[in-house]
Amino acid sequence: MIRHCVFLRFKNDIADDTIDELLGDFVLMKNVVPGIRDVVAGRNDSREGLERGFRHGFMMDIEDDEAREAYLSHPTRAALAERILPCLEGGLEGVMVADFTL
């Protein structure tokens, strides 16, 4: 299994409702792409102060490499990326991704 972790740095003027909607759409990907087992999303509430502006994100548990590739190339994901990138500080600079094999 792969844990796909995505951290997002939204622009300060993006409304909380917009952020919640975008993160909710990532959670719904488990209903769209076979092999996604679970998705959790939300606001970082760490008290360490090390988020470097990445105040939101999501984690997705994916069955295997094949399912991860299906997710990464899925048209629904591409459409969601088109919606979210303008909301992030610096576009792609506002995204950090880490995948871990469990």
C-alpha positions in Angstrom: 0.0 0.0 0.0 1.1 3.6 -0.7 0.3 6.6 1.5 0.1 9.6 -0.7 0.6 12.8 1.4 -0.1 16.2 -0.2 0.5 19.5 1.6 -1.0 22.7 0.3 -0.1 26.4 0.8 -3.2 28.4 -0.1 -3.1 32.1 -0.8 -4.3 34.1 2.2 -7.3 35.5 0.3 -8.8 32.1 -0.5 -12.1 31.7 1.5 -12.3 28.8 4.0 -15.4 27.5 2.1 -13.4 27.3 -1.1 -10.6 25.4 0.6 -13.1 23.0 2.2 -14.8 22.4 -1.1 -11.5 21.6 -2.9 -10.3 19.3 -0.1 -13.7 17.6 -0.1 -13.4 16.9 -3.8 -10.1 15.1 -3.1 -11.8 13.0 -0.5 -14.4 12.0 -3.1 -11.7 10.6 -5.3 -12.1 7.4 -3.4 -15.5 7.0 -5.1 -14.0 7.7 -8.5 -10.7 5.8 -8.8 -10.5 2.1 -8.0 -7.8 1.2 -5.6 -8.0 4.3 -3.4 -8.8 2.9 0.0 -9.2 6.0 2.1 -8.7 9.7 2.0 -8.5 12.2 4.9 -8.2 15.9 4.5 -8.1 19.0 6.6 -6.2 21.9 8.2 -2.8 21.3 9.8 -3.2 21.7 13.6 0.4 20.9 14.6 1.7 23.1 17.4 5.3 22.8 16.3 5.2 25.8 14.0 7.0 24.0 11.2 4.4 24.0 8.5 6.1 26.7 6.5 2.7 27.9 5.2 1.5 24.4 4.2 -1.6 24.8 6.4 -3.8 22.2 4.6 -3.5 18.9 3.0 -4.7 15.4 2.5 -3.5 11.8 2.8 -4.7 9.0 0.5 -4.1 5.3 1.0 -3.7 3.7 -2.4 -3.5 -0.1 -3.0 -0.5 -0.2 -5.2 1.6 1.5 -8.0 -1.1 0.6 -10.6 -3.8 2.4 -8.6 -1.5 5.3 -7.9 -0.9 5.7 -11.7 -4.6 5.5 -12.3 -5.2 8.3 -9.8 -2.4 10.5 -11.2 -3.6 10.2 -14.8 -7.4 10.3 -14.0 -9.3 13.2 -15.8 -11.2 14.0 -12.6 -7.9 14.6 -10.8 -6.6 16.7 -13.7 -9.7 18.9 -13.5 -9.3 19.3 -9.8 -5.7 20.3 -10.2 -6.8 22.9 -12.7 -9.1 24.3 -10.1 -6.8 24.2 -7.1 -3.5 25.5 -8.6 -4.7 29.1 -9.0 -5.6 29.1 -5.3 -2.1 28.2 -4.2 0.9 30.4 -3.4 3.1 30.2 -6.5 1.0 27.5 -8.2 3.0 24.3 -8.1 5.3 26.0 -5.5 2.3 25.7 -3.2 2.2 21.9 -3.3 4.5 19.4 -1.5 4.0 15.7 -2.1 5.5 12.7 -0.3 4.6 9.0 -1.0 5.4 6.2 1.5 5.2 2.5 0.8 3.6 0.8 3.8 
